[in-house]
Each structure stands twice: as structure tokens, then as C-alpha cells.
Amino acid sequence: MKGKTILLINCSNSNIEKILFKILATSLALLPQCSTYTTITDGTRNSAYTSGSYVCDSSVFTSTPQWVRFSGAAGTQISTSVVAINMCGTQATGHYTGVMPAVGATTTGSVCYYWASNTCYWSNSISVTNCNGYYVYALIAPPTCNLRYCTV
């Protein structure tokens, strides 16, 4: 924690301990991507959504990573388990296969797209940041059309 001084007092008052813990935990979420991101609330992206029309994330994202936070009907994070084909508004469904980061940390992992009985027919790398209560993702366009990041 750069530029901040926290005085820890050894006392039996658990309220003071809780307040100090809250201050410390909140300060960990100050990474730039935790306050500068695009929010996606589209419920058709949720892994439980079924439809006959299909969306391509290659038309939503580019080759330049974009920080995104999912909320509302979209869910709160990219699925970490395989999503059935033809769900979440697309044909080949995307799920995150990497390790989720600790609070205040960023990790890189892969998104796999399920198609033709192969749970990782296509894949691409993304970054994930844990912003102390929610995740943000640096997303790029998937490798081809009718692939989509599915959320839960």
C-alpha cells in the first residue's frame, strides 16, 4: 500500500479490528481496471439462456483487450465450467479454464469454446482481476464467429 499509513492497535475491541480489516481490504481493489471497465448486463449471455438466434462475440470485442464487468441478468462472472452447446445465445459456448485470482490480483487463463463434442475446440487467453467483491475481465474477440463468453 503505497503512501498510506495504518496504525494497528492491539486491543480487544473487535469493532476496531473489523474497521481496520475493511480499510485494508478496500484498498486492495484500487487497480485501474477495477474502476475503468465496461459493464455488460445482457441476460442472453447467461449460461441458462436458450434461443434460436446466435450472437458472435467477434462482433462485440476486437483484438485489443477490453476490461469488462458482468452484472444483472448477465450474471457476475464467466462460467468456470463447461456450458452446453447452443446456450447463452450462441452455438459454441465459452467457459474460463484458468485459476481465479486472489483479491487485488490479476491472472491470465484460457477460455475454451465447446463444439463438436470437444470442450476446448477453440480457445483464447484472457486476464481476470479480483476487485474485492467482483471480477473484471480483459476480453478480446474469440477466434471465429458463433463463439461467446458465457456467464453465470
PAZAPA-4460 file (N, C-alpha, C; in steps of 0.05 Angstrom, whole numbers, plus 32768, in hexadecimal, padded with zeros to 4 digits):
% residues 152
    n_x    n_y    n_z   ca_x   ca_y   ca_z    c_x    c_y    c_z   seq   type   mol
   8011   7FE9   8000   8000   8000   8000   8012   8019   8000     1      M     A
   8014   8025   7FEA   8025   803B   7FE6   8019   8055   7FF2     2      K     A
   8028   8064   8001   801F   807E   800B   800A   807D   8020     3      G     A
   8004   8066   802D   7FF0   8065   8042   7FFD   8059   805B     4      K     A
   7FF6   8065   8071   7FFF   805B   808B   7FE7   8051   809A     5      T     A
   7FE9   8038   80A4   7FD4   802D   80B5   7FE0   8026   80CF     6      I     A
   7FD4   8031   80E4   7FDD   802B   80FF   7FCC   8014   810A     7      L     A
   7FD9   7FFE   8110   7FCB   7FE7   811B   7FCD   7FE8   8139     8      L     A
   7FB7   7FE8   8147   7FB6   7FE9   8164   7FAE   7FCE   816E     9      I     A
   7FBD   7FC4   8180   7FB7   7FAA   818C   7FA4   7FAE   81A3    10      N     A
   7F8A   7FAA   819E   7F76   7FAD   81B3   7F61   7F98   81AE    11      C     A
   7F50   7F95   81C1   7F3C   7F7F   81C0   7F22   7F88   81B2    12      S     A
   7F21   7FA0   81A8   7F08   7FAA   819C   7F07   7F9F   817F    13      N     A
   7EF5   7F8B   817B   7EF3   7F7F   8161   7EE8   7F92   814C    14      S     A
   7ED9   7FA7   8154   7ED0   7FBA   8140   7EE7   7FC9   8133    15      N     A
   7EFB   7FD0   8143   7F12   7FDE   8137   7F20   7FCB   8124    16      I     A
   7F23   7FB2   812B   7F30   7F9E   8119   7F20   7F9C   80FF    17      E     A
   7F06   7F9B   8100   7EF5   7F99   80E8   7EF8   7FB2   80D7    18      K     A
   7EF9   7FC9   80E3   7EFD   7FE2   80D3   7F18   7FE2   80C6    19      I     A
   7F2D   7FDB   80D4   7F47   7FDB   80C8   7F49   7FC7   80B1    20      L     A
   7F3C   7FAF   80B5   7F3C   7F9B   80A0   7F2E   7FA6   8087    21      F     A
   7F17   7FB4   808B   7F08   7FBF   8075   7F19   7FD4   8066    22      K     A
   7F27   7FE5   8074   7F39   7FF9   8067   7F4E   7FEB   8057    23      I     A
   7F5B   7FD7   8062   7F70   7FC8   8055   7F65   7FB9   803C    24      L     A
   7F4F   7FAB   803F   7F43   7F9D   8029   7F3A   7FAF   8012    25      A     A
   7F2E   7FC6   8019   7F25   7FD9   8005   7F3C   7FE5   7FF6    26      T     A
   7F53   7FEA   8003   7F69   7FF6   7FF5   7F76   7FE3   7FE1    27      S     A
   7F72   7FC9   7FE4   7F7D   7FB6   7FD1   7F6F   7FB7   7FB6    28      L     A
   7F57   7FC2   7FB4   7F47   7FC2   7F9B   7F4C   7FDC   7F8B    29      A     A
   7F63   7FE8   7F8F   7F67   8002   7F81   7F76   7FFF   7F67    30      L     A
   7F77   7FE7   7F5B   7F84   7FE4   7F41   7F73   7FF4   7F2D    31      L     A
   7F80   8000   7F19   7F71   8012   7F06   7F59   8004   7EF9    32      P     A
   7F5C   7FEA   7EF1   7F46   7FDC   7EE4   7F2E   7FD7   7EF6    33      Q     A
   7F32   7FDB   7F10   7F1C   7FD7   7F23   7F09   7FEF   7F23    34      C     A
   7F11   8005   7F17   7F00   801D   7F15   7EFB   8026   7EF9    35      S     A
   7F0A   801B   7EE6   7F07   8023   7ECA   7F01   800A   7EB9    36      T     A
   7EE7   8004   7EB6   7EDF   7FEC   7EA7   7EC4   7FF1   7E9A    37      Y     A
   7EBD   7FDF   7E88   7EA2   7FE0   7E7B   7E91   7FCB   7E8A    38      T     A
   7E79   7FD3   7E91   7E66   7FC0   7E9E   7E54   7FB3   7E89    39      T     A
   7E52   7F99   7E8B   7E40   7F8A   7E79   7E2B   7F7C   7E8A    40      I     A
   7E11   7F82   7E84   7DFB   7F77   7E94   7DE8   7F66   7E82    41      T     A
   7DF0   7F61   7E6A   7DE0   7F52   7E57   7DDA   7F35   7E60    42      D     A
   7DC1   7F30   7E66   7DB8   7F16   7E71   7DBB   7F00   7E5D    43      G     A
   7DBD   7F05   7E43   7DC0   7EF0   7E2F   7DDB   7EE3   7E31    44      T     A
   7DED   7EF0   7E3F   7E08   7EE5   7E43   7E09   7ED0   7E5A    45      R     A
   7DF5   7ED0   7E6A   7DF4   7EBD   7E81   7DF2   7EA0   7E77    46      N     A
   7E01   7E8E   7E85   7E03   7E72   7E7C   7DE8   7E64   7E7C    47      S     A
   7DD4   7E6E   7E8A   7DBA   7E62   7E8B   7DA8   7E6A   7E74    48      A     A
   7DB1   7E7E   7E64   7DA0   7E89   7E4F   7DA1   7E78   7E36    49      Y     A
   7D8A   7E72   7E2A   7D88   7E63   7E11   7D79   7E74   7DFD    50      T     A
   7D81   7E72   7DE4   7D74   7E80   7DCE   7D7C   7E75   7DB4    51      S     A
   7D6C   7E79   7D9F   7D72   7E70   7D85   7D84   7E83   7D75    52      G     A
   7D89   7E9B   7D80   7D9B   7EAD   7D72   7DB6   7EAD   7D80    53      S     A
   7DCB   7EB2   7D71   7DE6   7EAF   7D7C   7DF6   7EC9   7D78    54      Y     A
   7E05   7ED0   7D8D   7E16   7EE8   7D8D   7E33   7EE1   7D8C    55      V     A
   7E43   7EF1   7D7F   7E60   7EED   7D7D   7E6E   7F02   7D8E    56      C     A
   7E7E   7EFB   7DA1   7E8E   7F0F   7DB0   7EA4   7F1B   7D9F    57      D     A
   7EA9   7F0F   7D87   7EBD   7F1C   7D76   7EB3   7F36   7D6A    58      S     A
   7E99   7F3B   7D6C   7E8E   7F55   7D64   7E8B   7F68   7D7C    59      S     A
   7E8F   7F5E   7D94   7E8D   7F6F   7DAC   7EA9   7F78   7DB5    60      V     A
   7EBD   7F66   7DB3   7ED8   7F6C   7DBC   7EEB   7F6D   7DA4    61      F     A
   7F03   7F79   7DA8   7F17   7F7B   7D94   7F30   7F6C   7D9D    62      T     A
   7F46   7F70   7D8F   7F5F   7F63   7D97   7F6C   7F72   7DAE    63      S     A
   7F62   7F8A   7DB4   7F6C   7F9A   7DCB   7F5C   7F92   7DE4    64      T     A
   7F69   7F89   7DFA   7F5A   7F82   7E12   7F49   7F99   7E1D    65      P     A
   7F31   7F92   7E25   7F1E   7FA6   7E31   7F16   7F9B   7E4C    66      Q     A
   7F19   7FAC   7E61   7F11   7FA4   7E7C   7EF3   7FA5   7E7E    67      W     A
   7EE7   7F8E   7E88   7ECB   7F8B   7E89   7EC3   7F80   7EA5    68      V     A
   7EAC   7F8A   7EAF   7EA0   7F7F   7EC7   7E84   7F76   7EC0    69      R     A
   7E7D   7F5E   7EC8   7E62   7F53   7EC4   7E51   7F58   7EDD    70      F     A
   7E38   7F5F   7ED8   7E25   7F62   7EEF   7E09   7F60   7EE5    71      S     A
   7DF6   7F61   7EF8   7DDA   7F5F   7EF2   7DD2   7F44   7EE6    72      G     A
   7DC1   7F45   7ED1   7DB7   7F2D   7EC5   7DCE   7F1C   7EB7    73      A     A
   7DE4   7F29   7EB2   7DFA   7F1B   7EA5   7E08   7F08   7EB9    74      A     A
   7E04   7F0C   7ED3   7E13   7EFD   7EE7   7E2A   7F0E   7EF0    75      G     A
   7E3D   7F03   7EFE   7E53   7F13   7F09   7E6E   7F0A   7F00    76      T     A
   7E71   7EF3   7EF3   7E8B   7EEB   7EEA   7E88   7ED7   7ED2    77      Q     A
   7E9E   7ED4   7EC4   7E9F   7EC0   7EAF   7E9E   7EA4   7EBC    78      I     A
   7E8E   7E93   7EB0   7E8B   7E78   7EBA   7EA7   7E6A   7EBD    79      S     A
   7EAA   7E5C   7ED3   7EC3   7E4D   7ED7   7EBF   7E2F   7ED2    80      T     A
   7EA7   7E28   7EC7   7EA2   7E0D   7EC0   7E96   7E0C   7EA3    81      S     A
   7E98   7DF5   7E96   7E8F   7DF3   7E7B   7E71   7DFA   7E79    82      V     A
   7E6A   7E09   7E65   7E4E   7E11   7E60   7E46   7E02   7E47    83      V     A
   7E2E   7DF6   7E47   7E24   7DE6   7E31   7E24   7DF6   7E17    84      A     A
   7E28   7DE8   7E01   7E27   7DF5   7DE6   7E0B   7E01   7DE3    85      I     A
   7E09   7E17   7DD4   7DF1   7E25   7DCD   7DE3   7E33   7DE5    86      N     A
   7DF3   7E39   7DF9   7DE9   7E48   7E10   7DF5   7E64   7E0F    87      M     A
   7DED   7E75   7E21   7DF6   7E91   7E25   7DF7   7EA1   7E0B    88      C     A
   7DE3   7E9C   7DFA   7DE0   7EAB   7DE2   7DF4   7EA6   7DCC    89      G     A
   7E01   7E8F   7DCC   7E14   7E89   7DB7   7E15   7E6B   7DB2    90      T     A
   7E26   7E63   7D9F   7E29   7E46   7D99   7E40   7E3A   7DAA    91      Q     A
   7E58   7E45   7DA7   7E6F   7E3B   7DB6   7E73   7E4C   7DCF    92      A     A
   7E6F   7E40   7DE6   7E6E   7E4E   7DFF   7E8A   7E50   7E0C    93      T     A
   7E90   7E67   7E18   7EAA   7E6C   7E24   7EA9   7E6B   7E42    94      G     A
   7EBD   7E5D   7E4E   7EC0   7E5C   7E6B   7EDD   7E60   7E72    95      H     A
   7EE2   7E6B   7E89   7EFD   7E71   7E93   7F09   7E58   7E9F    96      Y     A
   7F22   7E52   7E98   7F2F   7E3A   7EA2   7F47   7E40   7EB4    97      T     A
   7F4D   7E5A   7EB9   7F63   7E61   7EC9   7F5D   7E62   7EE7    98      G     A
   7F70   7E6A   7EF7   7F6D   7E6E   7F14   7F63   7E8A   7F19    99      V     A
   7F4F   7E8C   7F2B   7F44   7EA6   7F32   7F58   7EB4   7F45   100      M     A
   7F5D   7ECD   7F41   7F71   7EDB   7F51   7F68   7EE2   7F6E   101      P     A
   7F7B   7EE7   7F7F   7F76   7EF0   7F9A   7F6E   7F0D   7F99   102      A     A
   7F63   7F18   7FAE   7F5A   7F34   7FAF   7F72   7F46   7FA9   103      V     A
   7F6D   7F59   7F97   7F82   7F6C   7F8F   7F96   7F62   7F7B   104      G     A
   7F92   7F49   7F71   7FA5   7F3D   7F5E   7F99   7F3A   7F43   105      A     A
   7FAA   7F37   7F2F   7FA1   7F31   7F13   7FAF   7F18   7F0A   106      T     A
   7FA0   7F06   7EFD   7FAC   7EEE   7EF2   7FA4   7EEC   7ED4   107      T     A
   7FB3   7EDB   7EC6   7FAD   7ED5   7EAA   7FA5   7EB8   7EA8   108      T     A
   7F91   7EB3   7E98   7F88   7E98   7E94   7F7B   7E95   7E78   109      G     A
   7F6F   7E7F   7E73   7F63   7E7A   7E59   7F45   7E77   7E5A   110      S     A
   7F38   7E7F   7E45   7F1C   7E7A   7E41   7F1A   7E64   7E2C   111      V     A
   7F0C   7E4F   7E32   7F08   7E39   7E1F   7EEC   7E3A   7E14   112      C     A
   7EE9   7E34   7DFB   7ECF   7E34   7DED   7EC7   7E18   7DE6   113      Y     A
   7EAF   7E10   7DEF   7EA5   7DF5   7DEC   7E97   7DF2   7DD1   114      Y     A
   7EA1   7DDE   7DC1   7E95   7DD9   7DA7   7E9D   7DBD   7D9D   115      W     A
   7E8B   7DB0   7D8F   7E91   7D96   7D83   7E9C   7D81   7D97   116      A     A
   7E8F   7D7F   7DAE   7E97   7D6C   7DC3   7EB3   7D72   7DCF   117      S     A
   7EBE   7D89   7DCA   7ED8   7D91   7DD4   7ED4   7DAA   7DE6   118      N     A
   7ED9   7DA7   7E00   7ED4   7DBE   7E12   7EE8   7DD5   7E0F   119      T     A
   7EFD   7DD0   7DFE   7F10   7DE6   7DF9   7F18   7DE5   7DDB   120      C     A
   7F04   7DE6   7DCA   7F08   7DE6   7DAD   7F18   7DFE   7DA4   121      Y     A
   7F11   7E16   7DAF   7F20   7E2F   7DAB   7F27   7E3A   7DC6   122      W     A
   7F3B   7E4B   7DC8   7F41   7E58   7DE1   7F4F   7E73   7DDC   123      S     A
   7F4F   7E84   7DF0   7F5E   7E9D   7DF0   7F65   7EA4   7E0D   124      N     A
   7F79   7EB5   7E10   7F82   7EBE   7E2A   7F73   7ED7   7E33   125      S     A
   7F6E   7ED9   7E4D   7F63   7EF1   7E59   7F70   7EF6   7E73   126      I     A
   7F6D   7F0E   7E7E   7F76   7F15   7E99   7F5E   7F19   7EAB   127      S     A
   7F61   7F12   7EC4   7F4B   7F16   7ED8   7F57   7F24   7EF0   128      V     A
   7F49   7F38   7EFA   7F50   7F47   7F12   7F3B   7F43   7F27   129      T     A
   7F43   7F3D   7F40   7F30   7F3C   7F56   7F30   7F57   7F64   130      N     A
   7F1A   7F65   7F61   7F17   7F80   7F6C   7F09   7F81   7F87   131      C     A
   7F0E   7F6D   7F98   7F03   7F6C   7FB3   7EE5   7F6D   7FB3   132      N     A
   7ED8   7F58   7FA8   7EBB   7F57   7FA8   7EB0   7F53   7F8C   133      G     A
   7EC0   7F57   7F78   7EB8   7F52   7F5C   7ED1   7F4E   7F4B   134      Y     A
   7ECC   7F42   7F34   7EE2   7F3E   7F21   7EDF   7F50   7F08   135      Y     A
   7EF6   7F58   7EFD   7EF6   7F65   7EE3   7F08   7F54   7ED1   136      V     A
   7F01   7F53   7EB7   7F0F   7F42   7EA4   7F19   7F53   7E8D   137      Y     A
   7F32   7F4F   7E84   7F3D   7F5B   7E6C   7F37   7F48   7E55   138      A     A
   7F22   7F4F   7E45   7F18   7F3D   7E31   7F1F   7F47   7E15   139      L     A
   7F25   7F33   7E03   7F2A   7F38   7DE7   7F16   7F29   7DD6   140      I     A
   7F16   7F2E   7DBC   7F04   7F1F   7DAA   7F0C   7F02   7DAA   141      A     A
   7EF9   7EF0   7DAC   7EFF   7ED3   7DAA   7F0A   7ECD   7D8E   142      P     A
   7F15   7EB5   7D8B   7F22   7EAD   7D71   7F10   7EAD   7D58   143      P     A
   7EF6   7EA9   7D5B   7EE4   7EA8   7D44   7EC8   7EB0   7D4D   144      T     A
   7EB6   7EB0   7D3A   7E9A   7EB8   7D40   7E8A   7EA1   7D4D   145      C     A
   7E74   7EA9   7D5A   7E62   7E98   7D69   7E70   7E8B   7D81   146      N     A
   7E83   7E9A   7D8C   7E90   7E94   7DA6   7E89   7EAC   7DB8   147      L     A
   7E84   7EA5   7DD2   7E7D   7EBA   7DE5   7E86   7EB3   7E01   148      R     A
   7E8E   7EC8   7E10   7E94   7EC5   7E2C   7E79   7EC1   7E3B   149      Y     A
   7E76   7EAA   7E49   7E5D   7EA5   7E57   7E61   7EAB   7E75   150      C     A
   7E4C   7EB6   7E81   7E4E   7EBE   7E9D   7E3B   7EAF   7EAF   151      T     A
   7E40   7EB1   7EC8   7E2F   7EA5   7EDD   7E2A   7EBA   7EF3   152      V     A
***
